[in-house]
């Protein structure tokens, strides 16, 4: 697996304009994949990489939402009704 560098990340994902924090995460994941020979890490492994970078839960959990710049969900937003309709909740 070729090594990911900041320059190569910009070439691979042109127009992404990664922040320094995002590049640090990408490089940490790439390093983990190379060292463990795991092309597709599990979510448990991704969480392990995040914790190794110093990330800790400091706020109460929030409902996941679609990523949209400059928008916030309503205060009473809950994905549960939609999930229940699909048989997932």
C-alpha positions in Angstrom: 0.0 0.0 0.0 1.6 3.3 -1.0 2.2 5.8 1.8 -0.2 8.7 2.2 1.4 12.1 2.5 -0.2 15.5 2.9 0.6 16.2 -0.8 -0.8 12.9 -1.9 -4.0 13.4 0.2 -4.6 16.6 -1.7 -4.0 14.9 -5.0 -6.2 11.9 -4.2 -9.1 14.0 -2.8 -8.8 17.1 -4.9 -10.9 20.0 -3.7 -11.2 18.5 -0.2 -9.2 21.2 1.4 -8.4 19.2 4.5 -7.7 20.9 7.8 -4.5 20.1 9.7 -6.7 18.0 12.1 -8.2 16.0 9.2 -4.7 15.4 7.7 -3.4 14.2 11.0 -6.3 11.7 11.3 -5.9 10.5 7.7 -2.2 9.9 8.2 -2.8 8.1 11.5 -5.4 5.8 9.9 -3.0 5.1 7.0 -0.2 4.4 9.4 -2.4 2.0 11.3 -3.5 0.2 8.1 0.2 -0.2 7.0 1.5 -1.4 10.4 -1.4 -3.9 10.9 -1.8 -4.8 7.3 -5.5 -4.0 7.5 -6.8 -2.3 4.4 -10.3 -1.8 6.0 -10.1 -1.2 9.8 -13.2 -1.9 11.9 -14.9 0.9 13.8 -13.3 -0.4 17.0 -9.9 0.1 15.4 -10.8 3.6 14.1 -11.9 4.5 17.6 -8.6 3.2 18.9 -6.7 5.4 16.4 -8.8 8.4 17.5 -8.0 7.8 21.1 -4.3 7.4 20.3 -4.5 10.9 18.8 -5.8 12.2 22.1 -9.5 12.4 21.4 -11.8 11.9 24.4 -15.6 12.2 24.8 -16.1 15.6 26.6 -19.7 16.4 25.7 -22.9 14.5 26.0 -23.8 12.5 22.9 -25.9 14.2 20.2 -28.0 12.7 17.5 -26.2 12.1 14.2 -27.3 14.3 11.3 -26.4 14.8 7.7 -23.3 17.0 7.3 -24.4 20.4 6.1 -22.3 23.5 6.5 -24.0 26.3 8.4 -27.1 24.3 9.5 -28.2 23.0 12.8 -31.0 20.5 13.6 -34.1 21.6 15.4 -33.8 21.4 19.2 -36.3 18.5 19.3 -34.7 16.7 16.3 -34.7 12.9 16.7 -33.9 10.3 14.0 -35.8 7.6 16.0 -39.2 8.0 14.2 -37.6 7.6 10.8 -35.6 4.6 12.0 -38.7 3.0 13.5 -40.5 3.3 10.2 -37.7 1.4 8.5 -37.7 -1.2 11.2 -34.4 -0.3 12.8 -35.4 1.4 16.0 
